Amino acid sequence: MVGKEEMMSDPVLKLEDVTKAYGNHEVLKGVNMQVNRGDIYGLIGRNGAGKTTIFKMILGLSEVNSGTVSINGSVNRKELYKNREKIGFLVGTRFYGYLNAEKNLRYTAMAKGIPGREQKEEIERVLEIVGLKGEKKAVRKFSLGMQQRLGIANAIIGNPEILILDEPTNGLDPQGIADIRHLIQRLRDEYDMTVIVSSHILGELEHTADRFGIVNEGIVVKEITQQDLQENQPAVEIAVDDVARAKEVLEQNGIRIMREVVEKSSLEDYYFRLIGGGRE
């Protein structure tokens, strides 16, 4: 039976039974994943779980061994190529350190086929979105937060439909992390982008994304929404050696509950309950 949420969903990206191996090392072992239009989709997993390989499959940077990747409902190779042109991505930040932000972004604007007369306007637009408009100093003098924002500016040139961000808050201080979070939400809300973001900072990702895919050992073991997370709260459990007697004592003695505390389960708690193991 198809659930209500699935009926209402509008998938822009699907991976079905995708496998990938490098030699004898199997990295992806039948990944099934769906990102709906308008999602901020958080991809969660340990280092080496397969997150970056999933991004490579989506972007066409590596061929799948088996299974299918569909973008906007298309699996045709030619149509996939066109649809991938609508994806912006930040996977690491690599710029010419001796150039400023605007000059660095010219290379991406040219690569995306933006006409010369429109390049300056588009570059100014994306730099304004990320808060770097008018910044003239060389990129090598940028703080890490500024470099990450420039990486996002680079990714959104041409106003892509889908945006992939691999660890965009890595190494940032709390203010920098909050700035990136607000920027991601703004890109979805104001610019209609569907965003897929990975992060090892689960507490922050919980406040950023509205759907999550949990990757473990090459498989997306669970996809949940914020609502699922709220509903999947642990109950208070009391272990006794005689349930009937405990019930009788409570009833006969008229014990009143003076205080009740509901402790919220976090995304991190859910993650470790699901995959087991200790916190990294």
C-alpha positions in Angstrom: 0.0 0.0 0.0 1.3 3.5 -0.9 1.4 5.8 2.1 0.0 9.3 2.2 3.4 10.9 2.3 4.6 9.0 -0.8 1.4 9.9 -2.7 2.0 13.6 -2.0 5.7 13.5 -2.7 7.3 14.9 -5.8 10.6 13.1 -6.3 13.3 15.0 -8.1 16.0 12.4 -7.4 15.9 8.7 -6.8 18.5 6.0 -6.4 17.2 2.4 -6.8 19.4 -0.6 -5.8 22.6 1.3 -6.7 25.8 -0.6 -6.2 29.4 0.6 -6.6 32.7 -1.3 -6.1 36.2 -0.2 -6.6 38.0 -3.5 -7.3 37.0 -5.9 -4.6 35.9 -3.2 -2.3 32.1 -2.7 -2.4 31.3 0.8 -1.3 27.6 0.9 -2.1 25.5 -2.2 -1.6 22.1 -1.5 -3.1 21.3 2.1 -2.1 17.7 3.2 -2.2 17.1 6.9 -1.7 14.5 9.5 -2.6 14.8 13.2 -2.4 11.5 15.2 -2.9 11.2 18.6 -4.5 11.6 21.3 -1.8 13.5 19.0 0.6 16.4 20.0 2.7 17.6 16.4 2.9 20.3 15.5 5.4 22.6 12.6 4.5 24.1 11.1 7.7 26.8 8.5 8.2 30.2 7.8 9.5 33.3 8.6 7.4 33.6 5.8 4.8 29.9 5.0 5.0 29.4 5.9 1.4 28.0 9.5 1.4 30.6 11.0 -1.0 30.2 8.0 -3.3 26.5 8.6 -3.4 27.1 12.2 -4.4 29.4 11.0 -7.2 26.7 8.7 -8.5 24.2 11.5 -8.5 26.6 13.9 -10.3 27.7 11.3 -12.8 31.4 11.6 -11.7 31.5 7.8 -11.4 29.5 5.1 -13.1 27.1 2.8 -11.2 27.8 -0.9 -11.3 24.2 -1.7 -11.1 20.9 -0.1 -10.3 19.5 3.3 -11.5 19.8 7.0 -10.8 16.9 9.1 -11.9 16.7 12.9 -11.9 13.3 14.5 -12.5 12.0 11.1 -13.4 14.5 10.4 -16.2 17.0 7.5 -16.3 17.9 8.1 -20.0 21.6 8.8 -20.3 21.1 11.8 -22.6 18.4 13.3 -20.4 20.4 12.6 -17.3 23.2 14.6 -18.7 20.9 17.6 -19.3 19.3 17.2 -15.8 22.7 17.1 -14.1 23.4 20.5 -15.6 20.7 21.7 -13.2 22.6 20.5 -10.2 25.0 22.7 -8.2 27.5 21.2 -5.9 30.0 21.9 -3.2 32.4 19.0 -2.6 35.5 20.6 -1.1 36.6 24.2 -1.9 39.3 24.6 -4.5 40.0 28.1 -5.8 42.9 30.1 -7.1 44.2 31.7 -3.9 45.8 34.7 -5.7 42.5 35.8 -7.3 39.6 37.4 -5.6 36.1 35.9 -5.4 34.7 37.5 -8.5 37.6 36.4 -10.7 37.4 32.9 -9.3 33.7 32.6 -10.1 34.3 33.7 -13.7 35.7 30.3 -14.6 32.5 28.6 -13.3 30.3 31.1 -15.1 32.1 30.4 -18.4 32.0 26.6 -17.8 28.2 26.8 -17.3 27.8 28.6 -20.6 26.6 31.9 -19.1 27.1 34.6 -21.9 30.0 37.0 -21.2 27.7 40.0 -21.0 25.7 38.3 -18.2 28.5 36.9 -16.2 29.2 39.9 -14.1 25.6 40.3 -13.2 25.2 36.6 -12.2 28.4 36.7 -10.2 27.3 39.7 -8.3 24.0 38.1 -7.6 25.4 35.0 -6.1 28.0 36.9 -4.1 25.3 39.0 -2.6 23.3 35.9 -1.6 26.2 34.5 0.4 27.3 37.9 1.8 30.5 38.4 -0.2 29.5 41.1 -2.6 32.2 43.8 -2.9 34.9 41.6 -1.2 38.1 42.4 -3.1 40.9 40.6 -1.2 42.5 37.5 -2.5 40.8 34.2 -1.6 44.0 33.0 0.2 43.2 35.7 2.8 39.7 34.4 3.4 38.6 32.9 6.6 37.4 29.3 6.5 33.8 30.5 6.7 34.3 32.9 3.8 35.8 30.1 1.8 32.7 27.9 2.5 30.4 30.7 1.5 32.4 31.3 -1.7 32.0 27.5 -2.4 28.3 27.8 -2.1 28.3 30.9 -4.4 30.2 28.8 -6.9 27.6 26.0 -6.6 24.6 28.3 -7.1 25.8 30.1 -10.2 23.0 29.6 -12.8 20.4 29.1 -10.1 20.3 25.2 -10.1 17.3 23.3 -9.1 19.2 20.9 -6.9 22.1 21.8 -4.6 24.5 19.3 -3.1 26.6 20.4 -0.2 29.2 18.0 1.2 30.1 19.0 4.8 29.6 22.7 4.3 30.1 23.5 8.0 33.2 21.4 8.5 35.7 23.3 10.7 33.5 26.3 11.3 32.9 28.1 14.6 29.3 28.2 16.0 28.5 31.5 14.3 29.8 30.2 11.0 27.7 27.1 11.3 24.6 29.2 12.1 25.3 31.4 9.0 25.5 28.4 6.7 22.3 26.9 8.2 20.4 30.1 7.6 21.8 30.3 4.1 20.7 26.8 3.2 17.2 27.4 4.5 17.1 30.7 2.5 18.2 28.9 -0.7 15.3 26.5 -0.3 12.7 29.0 0.8 13.5 32.0 -1.5 15.2 30.4 -4.5 13.2 27.1 -4.7 16.2 24.9 -4.5 16.1 21.3 -3.3 19.1 20.9 -1.1 21.0 17.7 -0.1 23.5 18.3 2.7 25.9 16.0 4.5 27.3 16.8 7.9 28.9 15.0 10.8 27.5 17.6 13.2 24.1 15.9 13.8 22.8 18.4 16.3 23.2 21.2 13.7 21.8 19.0 10.8 18.7 18.3 13.0 18.0 22.1 12.9 18.7 22.4 9.2 17.1 19.5 7.3 13.5 18.4 7.2 14.2 14.8 5.9 17.1 12.5 6.7 18.8 9.6 5.1 21.0 7.4 7.4 23.8 5.7 5.6 25.7 2.8 7.2 28.1 0.4 5.5 27.1 1.3 2.0 23.3 1.2 2.5 20.7 3.9 3.3 19.3 2.0 6.2 16.5 4.5 7.0 14.9 7.6 5.6 12.9 9.7 8.2 11.2 13.1 8.4 11.3 15.6 11.2 7.9 14.4 12.1 9.1 10.8 12.3 11.8 11.9 14.6 9.4 13.7 16.9 7.1 10.7 17.1 9.8 8.2 17.7 10.5 9.3 21.3 11.6 6.7 23.9 9.1 5.8 26.6 9.9 5.7 30.3 10.5 2.0 31.2 10.6 0.6 34.8 11.9 -2.9 35.3 10.5 -4.8 38.3 10.7 -8.5 39.4 6.9 -8.8 40.0 4.7 -6.7 37.8 1.4 -7.7 39.5 2.7 -6.8 43.0 4.1 -3.5 41.7 0.8 -2.6 40.2 -1.0 -3.5 43.5 1.4 -1.4 45.6 0.9 1.6 43.3 -2.9 1.2 43.4 -3.2 0.6 47.2 -0.8 3.2 48.4 -2.3 5.9 46.2 1.1 7.1 45.0 0.9 10.4 43.2 3.2 11.5 40.4 4.6 14.8 41.6 6.6 15.6 38.5 6.7 14.3 35.0 9.7 15.1 32.7 9.6 14.3 29.0 13.1 14.1 27.6 13.3 14.7 23.9 15.3 12.2 21.8 17.7 13.9 19.4 18.7 13.0 15.9 22.0 11.8 17.3 20.2 9.5 19.8 18.1 8.1 17.0 21.1 7.5 14.8 23.0 5.6 17.4 20.0 3.6 18.5 19.5 2.6 14.8 23.1 1.7 13.8 24.5 0.8 17.2 28.0 1.6 18.4 29.4 4.5 20.4 29.5 8.2 19.5 32.5 9.2 17.4 
